Amino acid sequence: MRRQPLFLALATALVSVTFSAGARAQGLAPASLGGESRSDEATNDVVQVITAKTAPAISKKTRKLLTESVRRNAEKPVRVAAAQKPTQAVEKAPSRATFTMEPVRPMNQPTVNQTVQQGGRFSFKSPQGKKESIPVISDYYPKRIVYPYAKIDRRIDNRLVQAATVAQERAHAHSRSQCWHYVKDALLASGVIDSRPKTDLARDAASELVNNYGFKRLSITDPFAAPVGSVLVYGTARSVGHVEIRTKDGFVSDFRSQIPSRRPLMGVYAKL
């Protein structure tokens, strides 16, 4: 009969100790687990709740604090890892570039091992059986072409030189299919002829200038060799033809040009 009270007292003491230890662990758990993310104010709140509220209220708030601390601690390593990966990739990039980078060379510049090839020569036999050679032209520079200037022939009428100047001042940049019309106006304005020619086609200008205005055909077949002020007539019997006046640096009719017409040259005419 004496053992039953003794066992009852020991069981009661054990239950009280277990309850007090669990309550103490629940009160201290938020401060130890959430130390990095919780401040001192959260710890003080927990202590105040323990002293003021009952055990069921303490357990609910303790679970809430434990859940928040576990969630914040779980999210923190993921953010750190995501932030560290780009920095590691950026730090490694320069080290790789230093080994793969090549020296920058200017464009269109030969390297050290490149050699400049010079133009060759073309060998052939002349009709007399002699071996000859000429250089091979591999490059073409259109800006270096210089057309010869026309010379002034003292034998021709000076008013033709004035006619060339008048025609150049009135000419356009492109043809208007009125070459003989503009040449007539220039010859009439300079006074080299006293009336306006009546022919319409440019190919008929040669015969009219010779027959009616005292022009003569010069023994010149190259348009560039024509003197300043001379009249050049082009065309055939089946074409309309073309007329232009030789200037110092080109040819002029209703438009200006540095080269003569590509039509067949009928003749070069001037008044002596």
Secondary structure per residue as TSV (DSSP state, phi and psi in degrees):
chain	resnum	aa	ss	phi	psi
A	1	M	-	360.0	-26.2
A	2	R	-	-77.4	-25.0
A	3	R	H	-72.7	-30.8
A	4	Q	H	-64.9	-45.8
A	5	P	H	-60.7	-34.7
A	6	L	H	-66.4	-44.1
A	7	F	H	-65.3	-37.5
A	8	L	H	-64.6	-38.6
A	9	A	H	-68.3	-40.0
A	10	L	H	-66.2	-39.2
A	11	A	H	-65.9	-40.6
A	12	T	H	-63.9	-41.6
A	13	A	H	-64.9	-39.9
A	14	L	H	-64.9	-40.1
A	15	V	H	-66.1	-40.8
A	16	S	H	-66.0	-40.7
A	17	V	H	-65.0	-42.0
A	18	T	H	-63.9	-41.5
A	19	F	H	-64.9	-44.3
A	20	S	H	-65.1	-38.8
A	21	A	H	-66.5	-39.6
A	22	G	H	-66.5	-40.9
A	23	A	H	-64.2	-39.0
A	24	R	H	-66.6	-39.1
A	25	A	H	-65.9	-39.8
A	26	Q	H	-66.0	-35.3
A	27	G	H	-71.9	-33.5
A	28	L	H	-90.6	-14.3
A	29	A	H	-60.8	-46.8
A	30	P	H	-61.4	-34.0
A	31	A	H	-70.7	-33.6
A	32	S	H	-84.6	-37.1
A	33	L	H	-83.7	-37.8
A	34	G	T	-105.4	37.7
A	35	G	T	-66.9	-33.6
A	36	E	T	-78.7	-30.8
A	37	S	T	-103.7	-16.8
A	38	R	-	-101.3	146.6
A	39	S	-	-94.8	179.4
A	40	D	H	-67.0	-25.8
A	41	E	H	-66.7	-36.8
A	42	A	H	-64.2	-38.5
A	43	T	H	-65.6	-43.8
A	44	N	H	-62.2	-37.4
A	45	D	H	-63.3	-38.6
A	46	V	H	-64.5	-42.1
A	47	V	H	-63.9	-40.4
A	48	Q	H	-65.9	-37.2
A	49	V	H	-66.3	-36.6
A	50	I	H	-65.0	-39.6
A	51	T	H	-80.4	-21.6
A	52	A	H	-106.0	-32.5
A	53	K	S	-106.9	175.7
A	54	T	-	-85.9	173.9
A	55	A	H	-63.8	-41.9
A	56	P	H	-62.3	-39.6
A	57	A	H	-65.9	-38.4
A	58	I	H	-63.1	-41.8
A	59	S	H	-67.0	-37.1
A	60	K	H	-65.5	-47.2
A	61	K	H	-67.3	-35.3
A	62	T	H	-64.5	-41.6
A	63	R	H	-63.6	-39.7
A	64	K	H	-63.3	-43.9
A	65	L	H	-65.4	-40.4
A	66	L	H	-62.8	-40.5
A	67	T	H	-65.1	-41.9
A	68	E	H	-66.7	-41.4
A	69	S	H	-66.4	-40.2
A	70	V	H	-65.7	-40.1
A	71	R	H	-65.9	-41.8
A	72	R	H	-67.6	-39.3
A	73	N	H	-67.8	-31.4
A	74	A	H	-73.4	-33.1
A	75	E	H	-77.7	-28.5
A	76	K	H	-63.4	-45.5
A	77	P	H	-62.4	-33.7
A	78	V	H	-66.1	-42.0
A	79	R	H	-66.9	-38.2
A	80	V	H	-66.9	-42.0
A	81	A	H	-65.1	-39.1
A	82	A	H	-67.8	-31.2
A	83	A	H	-79.4	-25.1
A	84	Q	H	-82.5	-28.8
A	85	K	H	-62.4	-46.8
A	86	P	H	-63.2	-35.6
A	87	T	H	-67.0	-36.3
A	88	Q	H	-67.3	-39.5
A	89	A	H	-66.8	-36.6
A	90	V	H	-69.8	-36.2
A	91	E	H	-70.6	-31.5
A	92	K	H	-81.2	-22.7
A	93	A	H	-61.0	-45.3
A	94	P	H	-62.3	-35.0
A	95	S	H	-64.5	-36.3
A	96	R	H	-70.5	-40.5
A	97	A	H	-64.7	-29.9
A	98	T	H	-66.1	-25.9
A	99	F	H	-90.4	-26.4
A	100	T	H	-98.8	-10.8
A	101	M	-	-69.9	137.7
A	102	E	-	-113.8	154.1
A	103	P	-	-66.0	141.6
A	104	V	-	-83.7	129.1
A	105	R	-	-113.1	143.9
A	106	P	-	-66.4	149.0
A	107	M	T	-71.3	152.5
A	108	N	T	57.4	32.0
A	109	Q	-	-116.6	132.6
A	110	P	-	-69.8	145.7
A	111	T	-	-76.9	-179.2
A	112	V	S	-68.0	-37.9
A	113	N	S	-85.2	-7.7
A	114	Q	-	-80.4	137.4
A	115	T	-	-112.5	145.6
A	116	V	-	-86.5	123.9
A	117	Q	-	-89.7	131.6
A	118	Q	-	-94.1	154.6
A	119	G	-	-64.6	143.9
A	120	G	-	-88.4	-167.3
A	121	R	E	-129.7	147.4
A	122	F	E	-104.5	122.6
A	123	S	E	-99.6	142.0
A	124	F	E	-156.8	170.2
A	125	K	E	-108.7	134.5
A	126	S	-	-77.4	165.4
A	127	P	T	-56.5	-23.7
A	128	Q	T	-84.0	-1.5
A	129	G	S	89.0	10.1
A	130	K	-	-91.4	136.7
A	131	K	E	-79.2	127.5
A	132	E	E	-134.3	163.3
A	133	S	E	-145.1	148.1
A	134	I	E	-132.5	152.4
A	135	P	E	-70.7	145.9
A	136	V	-	-90.7	123.5
A	137	I	-	-89.5	115.5
A	138	S	-	-104.4	-14.8
A	139	D	-	-121.6	151.5
A	140	Y	-	-130.0	125.3
A	141	Y	-	-120.6	94.4
A	142	P	G	-66.2	-26.7
A	143	K	G	-73.1	-15.9
A	144	R	G	-88.3	-6.1
A	145	I	-	-72.5	124.7
A	146	V	-	-119.6	118.5
A	147	Y	-	-81.4	143.5
A	148	P	-	-69.6	147.2
A	149	Y	-	-81.2	150.6
A	150	A	-	-81.0	150.5
A	151	K	-	-102.7	158.6
A	152	I	-	-97.4	122.8
A	153	D	-	-95.2	120.1
A	154	R	T	-69.5	-12.8
A	155	R	T	-79.2	-27.4
A	156	I	S	-84.7	162.4
A	157	D	-	-64.3	133.4
A	158	N	H	-64.8	-23.7
A	159	R	H	-67.0	-21.8
A	160	L	H	-67.3	-35.0
A	161	V	H	-64.6	-39.0
A	162	Q	H	-66.8	-35.3
A	163	A	H	-64.5	-36.6
A	164	A	H	-64.8	-38.6
A	165	T	H	-67.1	-42.2
A	166	V	H	-63.3	-43.6
A	167	A	H	-65.1	-36.1
A	168	Q	H	-68.6	-34.5
A	169	E	H	-71.1	-30.4
A	170	R	H	-94.1	-10.4
A	171	A	-	-73.6	160.7
A	172	H	B	-107.7	175.4
A	173	A	S	-75.8	-29.5
A	174	H	S	-129.6	159.4
A	175	S	-	-69.2	145.2
A	176	R	-	-119.9	15.0
A	177	S	S	60.1	37.1
A	178	Q	-	-135.9	43.2
A	179	C	H	-63.5	-48.9
A	180	W	H	-67.2	-32.2
A	181	H	H	-63.8	-45.6
A	182	Y	H	-70.9	-34.8
A	183	V	H	-67.6	-38.6
A	184	K	H	-58.3	-46.8
A	185	D	H	-63.0	-39.4
A	186	A	H	-68.1	-41.6
A	187	L	H	-66.8	-38.3
A	188	L	H	-72.2	-36.8
A	189	A	H	-69.5	-32.0
A	190	S	H	-80.0	-14.9
A	191	G	T	87.5	6.2
A	192	V	S	-72.2	-21.9
A	193	I	S	-128.0	150.3
A	194	D	S	-100.8	-4.3
A	195	S	S	-146.5	161.8
A	196	R	-	-83.4	132.0
A	197	P	-	-61.9	149.1
A	198	K	-	-100.7	-11.7
A	199	T	-	-72.2	151.6
A	200	D	-	-101.8	-37.3
A	201	L	S	-84.5	143.0
A	202	A	G	-67.9	-30.6
A	203	R	G	-66.9	-20.9
A	204	D	G	-87.5	-0.5
A	205	A	H	-66.1	-34.4
A	206	A	H	-63.1	-50.2
A	207	S	H	-65.8	-37.5
A	208	E	H	-70.7	-39.8
A	209	L	H	-65.8	-36.7
A	210	V	H	-74.9	-44.5
A	211	N	H	-78.1	-34.5
A	212	N	H	-110.6	-17.9
A	213	Y	H	-128.7	10.6
A	214	G	-	77.3	18.9
A	215	F	-	-77.2	154.0
A	216	K	E	-128.9	148.7
A	217	R	E	-83.0	130.4
A	218	L	E	-90.6	151.5
A	219	S	S	-82.3	63.2
A	220	I	-	-131.2	131.1
A	221	T	-	-113.9	-10.8
A	222	D	-	-102.0	120.2
A	223	P	G	-59.4	-32.9
A	224	F	G	-68.9	-22.0
A	225	A	G	-86.2	-3.3
A	226	A	S	-69.7	139.2
A	227	P	-	-73.6	164.6
A	228	V	T	-65.2	130.8
A	229	G	T	96.1	-12.2
A	230	S	-	-73.4	153.1
A	231	V	E	-103.8	126.0
A	232	L	E	-107.8	128.8
A	233	V	E	-115.8	130.2
A	234	Y	E	-121.2	158.1
A	235	G	-	133.3	178.4
A	236	T	-	-130.8	-179.5
A	237	A	T	-69.0	-21.0
A	238	R	T	-104.7	5.3
A	239	S	S	-119.5	164.0
A	240	V	-	-71.3	-36.6
A	241	G	-	92.4	-175.8
A	242	H	E	-154.1	145.7
A	243	V	E	-130.8	138.5
A	244	E	E	-152.7	160.2
A	245	I	E	-111.3	137.8
A	246	R	E	-78.8	128.3
A	247	T	-	-108.1	-178.1
A	248	K	S	-65.7	-38.0
A	249	D	S	-121.6	19.1
A	250	G	S	173.4	-148.6
A	251	F	E	-138.7	144.7
A	252	V	E	-141.3	140.9
A	253	S	S	-142.5	-107.7
A	254	D	S	-88.9	-3.2
A	255	F	B	-147.0	162.0
A	256	R	E	-98.4	144.5
A	257	S	E	-152.8	145.8
A	258	Q	S	-86.0	-15.2
A	259	I	S	-120.3	154.3
A	260	P	-	-75.3	173.0
A	261	S	-	-67.5	150.5
A	262	R	S	-86.1	-0.4
A	263	R	S	-73.7	163.0
A	264	P	-	-64.3	132.7
A	265	L	E	-81.0	121.3
A	266	M	E	-82.4	-35.5
A	267	G	E	167.5	164.7
A	268	V	E	-112.2	127.4
A	269	Y	E	-125.7	145.4
A	270	A	E	-154.6	159.8
A	271	K	-	-103.5	119.6
A	272	L	-	-90.8	360.0
